[in-house]
Amino acid sequence: MIDYKKIGLKIGIEIHQRLATKTKLFCNCSTEISEDENPVFEFSRKLRPTASETGEVDKAAMQEFLKDKEFTYYSYPNCCSVETDSKFPNELNEEALLISLQLAKILKMCVPDSLQIMRKVVIDGSNTTGYQRTSLVGKGNENSYIETSFGKVHIQDLNLEEESATKIKEKEKMIYYRLDRLGIPLIELSCHPDIWHPEQAKEFASKIGLLLRSLKVQRGIGTIRQDVNISIKGGSRIEIKGFQELKKLDKLIENEVKRQLDLISIKEKLKNKPIKLTEKEVTDLFKSSKCKILKDKEKILCLKIENLSGLFKNPCGEITLGKEIANYAKVFGIGGIIHSDEDLKKYQFDSKEINHLKKEICAKEKDLFLLITGENCRNALELIKKRILSLGKGIPEETRFAEDILTRYARELPGAARMYPETDLPKIDLNKYLNKIKLPESLEEKSARFLKLGLSKDLAEQISKNKELGLFEELLKYKVEPKIIADLILNKKKSLERKNIKIVKKDLEFVLKNLEKGKIVKKAIENVLTNKTIKGFEKISGVELKKIIGNYTKKYGKKAMGEIMKKYGKRVDSEEVLELLKR
């Protein structure tokens, strides 16, 4: 068991939530994402880093630039010239601004007098402009916090920004993006590193998620995600991007902590052992090699690490250090590396070739070597060299991608050098908006209101927290018992979708209209939903029902009720049958 207090674990979380506004942040295009796979048109471009207002170029942006990628963008009906970066942006979406100010007020944050839109340099292709527009809406204070069972977690900043484009695929040096998501309003809420336990991180993110549901936000997979910042005593800050599965957040943190502890352990092993690297091109050595990975390659580079044979076998979280180092090569589109701490026979080298390899490359048996090939192997090796030299320092600051509950290297940690003011849009006076803010009904208040409508406590809480809450409230316009509507959404719809029967809003409305008009009974709901028709499930009532009851009473006597329900259960109201039988 890891003693998280003892290792000085510090966690900060940034939560990104998409807002459910009608239009995008800087244009009048709809926020509805197209289901059409065929774009209206496509175009390609390259992006380059720009200097910030301090005159510096961000190191993370420069690393992206060195990958030499090109980007192809697919445009859809909800995209315009703002998304393609061929037109100036419109003024900031007022609806999105008011939603973000609502959150600032709920969390008792300080709101600045004016809002300055900034450009954040991003050249991974996720925005056609080469930057993301973002603006500070609120600053946390001592009263801005979320109470958890592990202690208070203070809120730091609240930003309103534009959502990125959707990455579809990557092929060699080309990355493909859809533009229909680009520009949807997004809020970014960050906390101070007050979190010291993985379970606390999960609890905090869960509470913020519930709080956000009281606002006008989008729901569903991909509409909310977390960036997690993690550090331990003797280490540095690691940023993990784009984690979505809240239920696995604690496991992600646990694995990252193990990785960092292993890196500190490697640092201790390297004490007083200077790391000496020697680079050499060895392309000619493998002209006739049996190794398919290296045979006939245009360039093969070798890196010798003196007196550190066995180093790459060390654990690094759930993988070895060798695999961890190989992930740095993948940043430049290279599949991996070959190194002398692994079984070289699996690469189809024969024993003579291996002996020749070691003799040619390593001066001593204690030396470790690695081989790398590929179009961008020069830049990849430079990054690997930098990473190996930093092993003696422990944990370098960096950004990593979440891959299920593990992480892999993404890029260097960005800094303040990527920000500069937006020149196409004016500052916004926030004071004139503060009087327009009305606090939304909280989930607890909604739940209490639903109790008064006749829902049980469990049902009221479930529907308040459900992603279909908005749909439930909309369907309350039908004169049908609210508990039937809640059950329809929470149970029947979900049950049929598990059987791959798609249920959309108009299907639910069809059922409720027929219930409201008395054309069907409650027990027929699932059948009508499945078949999308009331044919065969029309309610039997009046003279026809009296006739059935008369016939069944003569035939079955006291057993008439059971026999009627057995045959007509999904077409008759049991209470009506019982009442007529009593008469």
HELIX and SHEET records of a PDB file:
HELIX    1   1 LYS A   59  LEU A   66  1                                   8    
HELIX    2   2 GLU A   94  ILE A  106  1                                  13    
HELIX    3   3 PRO A  198  LEU A  212  1                                  15    
HELIX    4   4 LEU A  246  LYS A  248  5                                   3    
HELIX    5   5 LEU A  249  LYS A  269  1                                  21    
HELIX    6   6 THR A  283  PHE A  286  5                                   4    
HELIX    7   7 LEU A  311  LYS A  313  5                                   3    
HELIX    8   8 LEU A  321  LYS A  330  1                                  10    
HELIX    9   9 LEU A  344  TYR A  347  5                                   4    
HELIX   10  10 SER A  351  ILE A  361  1                                  11    
HELIX   11  11 CYS A  377  LEU A  389  1                                  13    
HELIX   12  12 SER A  390  LYS A  393  5                                   4    
HELIX   13  13 ALA A  416  ARG A  418  5                                   3    
HELIX   14  14 ASN A  431  LEU A  434  1                                   4    
HELIX   15  15 LEU A  443  LYS A  452  1                                  10    
HELIX   16  16 LYS A  457  LYS A  465  1                                   9    
HELIX   17  17 LEU A  469  LEU A  475  1                                   7    
HELIX   18  18 PRO A  482  ASP A  487  1                                   6    
HELIX   19  19 LEU A  488  LYS A  492  3                                   5    
HELIX   20  20 LYS A  493  ARG A  498  1                                   6    
HELIX   21  21 LYS A  505  GLU A  516  1                                  12    
HELIX   22  22 LYS A  522  ALA A  524  5                                   3    
HELIX   23  23 ILE A  525  ASN A  531  1                                   7    
HELIX   24  24 GLY A  542  TYR A  556  1                                  15    
HELIX   25  25 GLY A  557  LYS A  559  5                                   3    
HELIX   26  26 ALA A  560  TYR A  568  1                                   9    
HELIX   27  27 SER A  574  LYS A  582  1                                   9    
SHEET    1   A 8 TYR A 145  THR A 148  0                                        
SHEET    2   A 8 GLY A 151  GLU A 162 -1                                        
SHEET    3   A 8 PRO A 185  CYS A 191 -1                                        
SHEET    4   A 8 LYS A  10  ARG A  18 -1                                        
SHEET    5   A 8 ILE A 224  SER A 231 -1                                        
SHEET    6   A 8 ILE A 238  PHE A 243 -1                                        
SHEET    7   A 8 GLU A 398  GLU A 403  1                                        
SHEET    8   A 8 LEU A 406  ARG A 411 -1                                        
SHEET    1   B 4 PHE A  41  ARG A  45  0                                        
SHEET    2   B 4 GLU A  70  SER A  75 -1                                        
SHEET    3   B 4 MET A 174  ARG A 178  1                                        
SHEET    4   B 4 THR A 166  LYS A 171 -1                                        
SHEET    1   C 2 SER A 114  LEU A 115  0                                        
SHEET    2   C 2 ILE A 428  ASP A 429 -1                                        
SHEET    1   D 5 TYR A 145  THR A 148  0                                        
SHEET    2   D 5 GLY A 151  GLU A 162 -1                                        
SHEET    3   D 5 TYR A 131  LYS A 139 -1                                        
SHEET    4   D 5 ILE A 117  VAL A 121 -1                                        
SHEET    5   D 5 MET A 419  PRO A 421 -1                                        
SHEET    1   E 4 LEU A 277  GLU A 281  0                                        
SHEET    2   E 4 ILE A 300  ILE A 305 -1                                        
SHEET    3   E 4 LEU A 368  THR A 373 -1                                        
SHEET    4   E 4 ILE A 338  HIS A 339 -1                                        
SHEET    1   F 2 PRO A 315  CYS A 316  0                                        
SHEET    2   F 2 ILE A 319  THR A 320 -1                                        
END                                                                             
